[in-house]
Amino acid sequence: MIKKIIIGVGVIILVGTGWVYFSKGGEKKIKISENSGVKDKTEEIATISAEVQSNAEDNLTAGVTKEATVEGEVMESVGKGSTTIVENKNAQSEFEKEEEKEAEPDFKINDRLASWGYEKASGRKIDTIILHSTYNATGGDEFDLDKIIGIYKSYGVAPHYIVARDAKVYRTVEDKNIAYHAGESKMPDGRTGVNNFSIGIEIINSKTSGPTSAQYNSLKKLLSYIKGNHSIKYTLGHSDIAPGRKDDPWKFEWGKVK
């Protein structure tokens, strides 16, 4: 009886030990299996990443791109499974555009239309621009616009445009009308009656001080504006059409407007 009990206890101990052994072995196997799975997943991700990068590079090389058509935006280069953003080197930022706008103010013509010094006309052919110089010789500020216009009125004359000393541009007679600005004159091609086919521009400067850089800049824009509206063949000074009688525009540098 005692022998049977001892044998029974021994069997129980062996079974328990075997269960523990196989249980721990199973855990190890499970852990090994799990670790093996992680390793496999890592290798799989690395392989996919390498394939994606390779495909993207191939597509970029082949020129498979989707470019933004709006200037100032970025361009997208799209590969299989990847997107690359490429900066548009030629696009200007909004800040740069605004800064450029401030550096180049819009050209503006201010109307101060005269009731004298011209005659109404329609359909006249304009092919000539005549440049003059003018200043106030009545005392005070020699560049005073109001006084200069007052002098024109007293003589019954007027130009089409005035470029003031502060570089602002004023229109005193509309292009379509004949302004009395040239007086007795003759063109190099022999034509007379220059007022009939010309536009007159007065630049406010004296015989000792030529136009300022700002005035030259405004004058260039005004000349471009006029040439955009008329077929201009000649741009001349008053002295070119009335030599010996007139010597303006004074101290004028033609190279700055041509």
C-alpha positions as CSV (number, residue, x, y, z in Angstrom):
1,M,0.0,0.0,0.0
2,I,2.8,2.4,1.0
3,K,4.7,1.4,-2.2
4,K,1.6,2.3,-4.4
5,I,1.3,5.7,-2.6
6,I,5.0,6.4,-3.3
7,I,4.7,5.5,-6.9
8,G,1.5,7.6,-7.3
9,V,3.3,10.7,-5.8
10,G,6.2,10.1,-8.1
11,V,4.0,10.0,-11.2
12,I,2.2,13.2,-10.1
13,I,5.6,14.9,-9.6
14,L,6.8,13.8,-13.1
15,V,3.6,14.9,-14.8
16,G,3.8,18.3,-13.1
17,T,7.4,18.8,-14.0
18,G,6.7,17.8,-17.6
19,W,3.8,20.3,-17.8
20,V,6.0,23.1,-16.5
21,Y,8.8,22.2,-18.9
22,F,6.6,22.0,-21.9
23,S,4.7,25.1,-20.9
24,K,7.9,27.2,-20.6
25,G,9.1,25.7,-23.9
26,G,5.9,26.7,-25.5
27,E,6.3,30.3,-24.2
28,K,9.7,30.4,-25.7
29,K,8.5,29.1,-29.0
30,I,5.7,31.7,-29.0
31,K,8.2,34.4,-28.2
32,I,10.5,33.2,-30.9
33,S,7.6,33.1,-33.3
34,E,6.5,36.6,-32.3
35,N,10.1,38.0,-32.6
36,S,10.4,36.3,-35.9
37,G,7.2,37.9,-37.1
38,V,8.5,41.4,-36.0
39,K,11.7,40.8,-37.8
40,D,9.8,39.7,-40.9
41,K,7.5,42.8,-40.7
42,T,10.5,45.1,-40.4
43,E,12.2,43.6,-43.4
44,E,9.0,43.8,-45.3
45,I,8.5,47.5,-44.5
46,A,12.2,48.2,-45.4
47,T,11.6,46.5,-48.7
48,I,8.4,48.4,-49.5
49,S,10.1,51.7,-48.6
50,A,13.0,51.0,-50.9
51,E,10.6,50.1,-53.7
52,V,8.6,53.3,-53.2
53,Q,11.7,55.4,-53.3
54,S,13.0,53.6,-56.4
55,N,9.6,54.1,-58.1
56,A,9.4,57.8,-57.2
57,E,12.9,58.4,-58.5
58,D,12.1,56.5,-61.8
59,N,8.9,58.6,-62.2
60,L,10.7,61.9,-61.6
61,T,13.4,60.9,-64.1
62,A,10.8,60.0,-66.6
63,G,9.2,63.4,-66.1
64,V,5.9,62.2,-64.5
65,T,5.1,65.5,-62.8
66,K,1.9,67.4,-61.9
67,E,2.8,71.0,-62.0
68,A,0.7,73.8,-60.5
69,T,-0.2,76.3,-63.2
70,V,-0.7,79.3,-61.0
71,E,2.4,81.5,-60.7
72,G,3.6,81.8,-57.1
73,E,2.4,78.3,-56.1
74,V,4.5,75.2,-55.6
75,M,4.7,72.4,-58.2
76,E,4.0,68.8,-57.1
77,S,6.0,65.8,-58.5
78,V,3.9,62.7,-57.9
79,G,5.4,59.2,-57.9
80,K,3.8,55.9,-57.1
81,G,3.2,56.0,-53.4
82,S,5.1,59.2,-52.8
83,T,4.7,63.0,-53.3
84,T,7.6,65.4,-53.6
85,I,7.1,69.2,-53.4
86,V,9.3,71.3,-55.7
87,E,9.6,75.1,-55.2
88,N,8.9,77.3,-58.2
89,K,12.1,79.3,-58.5
90,N,10.5,81.8,-61.0
91,A,7.5,82.7,-58.9
92,Q,7.5,86.0,-57.0
93,S,6.1,86.1,-53.4
94,E,3.3,88.5,-52.7
95,F,5.7,90.5,-50.6
96,E,8.1,90.9,-53.6
97,K,5.2,91.9,-55.9
98,E,4.0,94.5,-53.4
99,E,7.5,95.9,-52.9
100,E,7.9,96.2,-56.7
101,K,4.6,98.0,-57.0
102,E,5.7,100.6,-54.4
103,A,9.0,101.1,-56.3
104,E,7.1,101.7,-59.6
105,P,4.1,103.9,-58.8
106,D,1.2,103.8,-61.4
107,F,1.4,106.5,-64.0
108,K,-1.4,109.1,-63.6
109,I,-2.5,112.1,-65.7
110,N,-4.2,114.9,-63.7
111,D,-6.8,117.0,-65.6
112,R,-6.6,120.8,-65.4
113,L,-8.3,121.5,-68.6
114,A,-8.0,125.1,-69.9
115,S,-10.8,127.1,-71.4
116,W,-8.4,129.1,-73.6
117,G,-5.4,128.5,-75.8
118,Y,-6.9,125.8,-78.1
119,E,-9.5,125.1,-80.7
120,K,-11.8,122.1,-80.9
121,A,-11.1,119.6,-83.6
122,S,-12.1,116.1,-84.6
123,G,-10.3,113.4,-86.5
124,R,-7.0,115.1,-86.8
125,K,-4.0,113.0,-87.6
126,I,-1.2,113.3,-84.9
127,D,2.3,112.3,-85.8
128,T,4.5,114.7,-83.9
129,I,5.4,115.5,-80.2
130,I,7.0,118.9,-79.4
131,L,8.9,119.3,-76.1
132,H,9.1,122.7,-74.4
133,S,10.5,124.2,-71.2
134,T,8.7,126.7,-69.1
135,Y,9.0,128.6,-65.7
136,N,7.5,131.4,-63.8
137,A,9.2,134.7,-64.6
138,T,6.7,136.9,-62.7
139,G,8.5,136.6,-59.3
140,G,8.4,134.1,-56.4
141,D,8.8,130.4,-56.9
142,E,10.0,129.9,-60.5
143,F,8.5,126.4,-60.5
144,D,5.0,127.5,-59.3
145,L,2.5,125.6,-61.4
146,D,-0.5,127.9,-60.8
147,K,1.5,131.0,-61.8
148,I,2.8,129.3,-64.9
149,I,-0.7,128.4,-65.9
150,G,-1.8,132.0,-65.2
151,I,0.9,133.2,-67.7
152,Y,-0.4,130.8,-70.4
153,K,-3.9,132.2,-69.8
154,S,-2.7,135.8,-70.1
155,Y,-1.1,135.0,-73.5
156,G,-3.9,132.8,-74.7
157,V,-1.7,129.8,-75.2
158,A,-1.7,126.3,-73.8
159,P,0.2,122.9,-74.2
160,H,-1.6,119.6,-74.1
161,Y,0.5,118.4,-71.1
162,I,2.7,119.8,-68.3
163,V,5.3,117.9,-66.4
164,A,5.5,119.8,-63.1
165,R,8.6,120.1,-61.0
166,D,7.3,117.5,-58.6
167,A,7.0,115.1,-61.6
168,K,3.2,115.1,-61.6
169,V,1.7,115.2,-65.1
170,Y,-1.2,117.5,-65.9
171,R,-3.4,117.6,-69.0
172,T,-4.6,121.1,-70.0
173,V,-5.9,120.3,-73.6
174,E,-7.3,117.0,-74.8
175,D,-5.3,115.3,-77.6
176,K,-8.1,115.5,-80.1
177,N,-8.1,119.4,-79.9
178,I,-5.5,121.8,-81.4
179,A,-3.4,123.5,-78.7
180,Y,-1.6,126.7,-79.3
181,H,1.9,125.8,-78.3
182,A,4.2,125.8,-81.3
183,G,3.7,129.3,-82.7
184,E,5.4,130.1,-86.0
185,S,7.3,127.0,-86.9
186,K,8.4,124.5,-89.5
187,M,9.1,120.8,-89.5
188,P,12.3,119.3,-90.8
189,D,10.2,117.7,-93.6
190,G,9.0,121.2,-94.6
191,R,5.5,121.2,-93.1
192,T,4.2,124.2,-91.4
193,G,1.2,124.8,-89.1
194,V,2.7,122.4,-86.6
195,N,-0.1,122.9,-84.0
196,N,-2.5,121.1,-86.4
197,F,-0.7,117.7,-86.2
198,S,1.2,117.8,-83.0
199,I,1.0,117.4,-79.2
200,G,2.8,119.9,-77.1
201,I,4.4,119.0,-73.7
202,E,5.8,121.7,-71.3
203,I,8.5,120.6,-68.8
204,I,8.8,123.0,-65.8
205,N,12.5,123.8,-65.5
206,S,14.7,126.9,-65.8
207,K,17.5,127.8,-68.1
208,T,20.0,127.0,-65.4
209,S,18.5,123.8,-64.0
210,G,17.4,121.0,-66.3
211,P,14.6,118.5,-65.6
212,T,15.0,116.2,-62.5
213,S,15.4,112.4,-62.7
214,A,11.8,112.1,-61.6
215,Q,10.6,114.4,-64.4
216,Y,12.5,112.4,-66.9
217,N,10.8,109.3,-65.6
218,S,7.3,110.8,-65.8
219,L,8.1,112.2,-69.3
220,K,9.1,108.8,-70.6
221,K,5.9,107.3,-69.3
222,L,3.9,110.2,-70.9
223,L,5.7,109.7,-74.2
224,S,4.9,106.0,-74.1
225,Y,1.2,106.8,-73.3
226,I,1.0,109.2,-76.3
227,K,2.7,106.8,-78.7
228,G,0.4,104.1,-77.6
229,N,-2.6,106.2,-78.8
230,H,-1.1,107.8,-81.9
231,S,1.3,106.9,-84.8
232,I,4.2,109.2,-83.8
233,K,7.0,109.8,-86.3
234,Y,8.8,112.8,-84.7
235,T,9.6,113.8,-81.1
236,L,11.3,117.2,-81.3
237,G,12.2,120.2,-79.2
238,H,10.7,123.6,-79.7
239,S,14.2,124.8,-81.0
240,D,14.0,122.2,-83.8
241,I,10.9,123.7,-85.4
242,A,11.6,127.4,-84.5
243,P,15.5,127.8,-84.6
244,G,16.7,131.3,-83.8
245,R,13.4,132.1,-82.2
246,K,13.2,129.4,-79.5
247,D,16.0,127.5,-77.7
248,D,14.0,125.2,-75.4
249,P,13.8,122.6,-74.0
250,W,16.6,123.9,-71.8
251,K,19.5,121.7,-70.5
252,F,17.6,118.7,-71.8
253,E,19.3,115.3,-72.1
254,W,17.6,113.5,-75.0
255,G,19.4,110.2,-74.2
256,K,17.3,109.9,-71.0
257,V,14.0,109.7,-73.0
258,K,15.1,107.7,-76.0
